[in-house]
Amino acid sequence: MAEPEGAEFQRKAAFAFYTLLLAGGIALYWIWGLLYDTWYPFTKGNIAIYVVYAPMIAFGVIGLLLYKKKRPATQ
């Protein structure tokens, strides 16, 4: 079955978005840790940053898995 003309571009755009989401979540964790000298996000004062970067990383990984390049069908 042939894919629509813009399907490949849409897949690449979504893949790039989820890559940026994952990279942004990891960068946010590292920058927060370096600026505030804390690497444990579950303390009372740091739980808000966990609420921000955990979904970014989770959705980034899930999106990368969903939009990775399809393997060619073997026949």
C-alpha positions as MATLAB code, in Angstrom:
seq = 'MAEPEGAEFQRKAAFAFYTLLLAGGIALYWIWGLLYDTWYPFTKGNIAIYVVYAPMIAFGVIGLLLYKKKRPATQ';
ca = [
       0.000    0.000    0.000;
       1.430    3.356   -1.043;
       1.685    6.083    1.555;
       0.208    9.539    0.895;
       2.540   12.152   -0.529;
       3.046   14.135    2.690;
       3.173   11.166    5.065;
       6.967   10.959    5.161;
       7.308   14.668    5.948;
       4.711   14.412    8.722;
       6.534   11.433   10.225;
       9.854   13.293   10.143;
       8.306   16.427   11.662;
       6.702   14.447   14.495;
       9.948   12.530   15.064;
      11.883   15.811   15.275;
       9.347   17.236   17.752;
       9.603   14.208   20.033;
      13.400   14.262   19.770;
      13.390   17.896   20.907;
      10.958   17.036   23.698;
      13.264   14.279   24.974;
      16.392   16.425   24.648;
      14.633   19.350   26.347;
      13.558   17.192   29.281;
      17.058   15.827   29.784;
      18.591   19.304   29.408;
      16.097   20.750   31.895;
      17.035   18.081   34.452;
      20.761   18.739   34.028;
      20.452   22.531   34.054;
      18.229   22.444   37.149;
      20.689   20.127   38.892;
      23.660   22.321   38.060;
      21.967   25.606   38.978;
      20.433   24.461   42.263;
      23.041   21.832   43.180;
      20.447   19.118   43.699;
      19.965   15.876   41.775;
      17.130   14.396   43.821;
      13.808   15.799   42.535;
      11.507   14.136   45.080;
      12.151   16.508   47.977;
       9.364   18.902   48.889;
      11.071   21.920   47.337;
      12.031   20.186   44.081;
       8.898   18.229   43.199;
       7.684   20.910   40.758;
      10.632   20.404   38.405;
       9.947   16.654   38.419;
       6.365   17.374   37.317;
       7.776   19.288   34.329;
      10.657   17.138   33.075;
       9.275   13.636   33.731;
       6.388   13.993   31.235;
       8.732   15.658   28.732;
      11.093   12.691   28.853;
       8.286   10.115   28.924;
       6.378   11.602   25.982;
       9.645   12.075   24.095;
      10.546    8.394   24.434;
       7.021    7.236   23.572;
       6.904    9.523   20.534;
      10.284    8.323   19.293;
       9.118    4.733   19.545;
       5.879    5.496   17.698;
       7.409    7.553   14.883;
      10.640    5.677   14.215;
      11.298    4.664   10.629;
       9.371    1.606    9.565;
      11.299   -1.469    8.525;
      10.687   -2.562    4.949;
       8.351   -5.534    4.713;
      10.119   -8.783    3.918;
       8.389  -11.131    1.549;
];
